[in-house]
Amino acid sequence: MKVLSIVGNSKTGKTSLIERLVPILKNRGLSVLVVKHALDFEIDREGKDSWRIFNAGVDVAIASKSKLAFVSRMGDDLNKICSIFNFYDLIITEGFNSACKDRIVVLKNPEEVERFKCGRILAVVCDDDVEGFRTLRPDKIEEIAEVILNWFYGGL
């Protein structure tokens, strides 16, 4: 299992990039999980059985034939999250900049790269060149996927 972060400021296109990358990576044979960092969220509804069980003090997994959700109090410790889901080939994080994992940085403004230098930058996705980094345009999704696959299989 390897972990790759897609980082950048809000509204730079991280989710759109991931949405376009995941099918390519899956078609190349990888099992992929995306872990999205959020300030706060709620997936359960007050009064539902799973909500009641969680509020009784334990973590809850909600499973159906087509979906699984896991609600836990572990917080956003990325290493713990990855240890639970270590059966995936590749875990892509959206965000988690401070975890300092290998990363692709998505930018609107080249000067913003300084904020995302924690961790090895494989490439920067930006409409403008970013000095000192391999820069790929947002519409070059196949090239971005190749960078990830090369990294995954040990070429970077």
Secondary structure, DSSP 4 states (H G I P E B T S, - for coil): -EEEEEE-STTSSHHHHHHHHHHHHHHTT--EEEEE--S----S-TTSHHHHHHHTTS-EEEE-SS-EEEE-SSTT-HHHHHHHTTTSSEEEEES-GGG--SEEEE-SSGGGGGGG-SS-EEEEE-SS--TTS-EE-TT-HHHHHHHHHHHHTT--
